């Protein structure tokens, strides 16, 4: 998944350090933005082990490789599929939502800890983001068909929503498309030119 953190000042949400990222998971063995071999003399690019790649320091964006297994992804898709309906956007009134062509996907929310697989994923999100599960929103599962989209939008509500990070977990890998862009990051502090080129 991709984690993006807005610019918040310490101590509210201090940036990750190398040591923080190294200690996030017992299985985390490598931390880099390129395909250089790790301390064990092997590249992690084609590894199935979890590893973290820093994408940008400003805004803070990290790519957690191998965060979810194929079996977990299949389970979440199967669990959500019967409940998918046209996605909505925030409406005018409190707690109101409306269908709008800026967002054409289908989606549903999964109740927190609905089953052991979802619990495991939510606990993993808490571990990686350093945000307790009690401060997370329920998992929103989205399906984008051919040509569907969610147009450019701010991932925070105008009323001062307390959202401090967004984590995107891709359950499938499309042959084409499916990317998430951050168009307002023209002054992005990319880790390397190689990462920016992707």
Secondary structure, DSSP 8 states (H G I E B T S, - for coil): -EEEE----TTTT----HHHHHHS-TT---B-SS----TTSS-STT-SS-EEEEEEETTEEEEEET-S-HHHHHHHHHHHHTT-EE--EE-SSTT-EE--TTB--EEEEE-TTSSHHHHHHHHHHHHHHT--GGGS--EEEEE--TT--B-S--SS-TTT----EEEE--SS--SS------TT-TT--BS-HHHHH-
